[in-house]
Amino acid sequence: MTTEGLQYQLNKEDLIFGKRIGTRNKAIKNDIQITFKNGELFIFINHL
C-alpha cells in the first residue's frame, strides 16, 4: 500500500492480516491518495 496526503506516509507497505493490528492515520491535505495492488481494504472515516 502506498499513501499520499497523510500524516504517516506508507510506501509500498504490506499490510498482512494478523501481523499488523491496524494503521491509524490523519489527512494533512484536502485530497489524499491510497493505492494498493490486491486484496481488500477497509477504510473508516471520522469527521470531527
N, C-alpha and C positions, 0 to 999 in steps of 0.2 A: 504494500500500500504506500502511496505517495500522497502527501497533502501540501497545499499551499494556502496561505492566508490564515493559518492557525498559530497560536502561541508556541506550541511544541510541534515543529515540523517532523513529518515522517518521510524518510527517503528510502524507498524500496524495502520497507519493513515487512516481515512475515508476522501475521497475527494468527497464531495457531491456537485453536480451541483447546482449553485445558492447560496451556503453557503460559498464558497471559490472561489475567483476570479481566482486564479491560483497559481502555485508554480514555482518560478524561482530558478534554482539550477545550480551548476557548478561541473563538474567532477574534482576530485582531484587524480584520478588513471586512468591508461590507460583502465582498464576494469571496467565497472560498472554493477550492477545488479538491476533490478526493478522487484518486484514480486507483483501481485495483484490477488485477488480471482475471481472477476466477474466485469462485466461492460465493458466499452470501455475506451481506453487510447489514448490520442493524444500526441505525442512527437515531439517537434521542436528541431532540432539540428543545432546549429550555430557554424560554424568553423571560428575562427578569425585568 
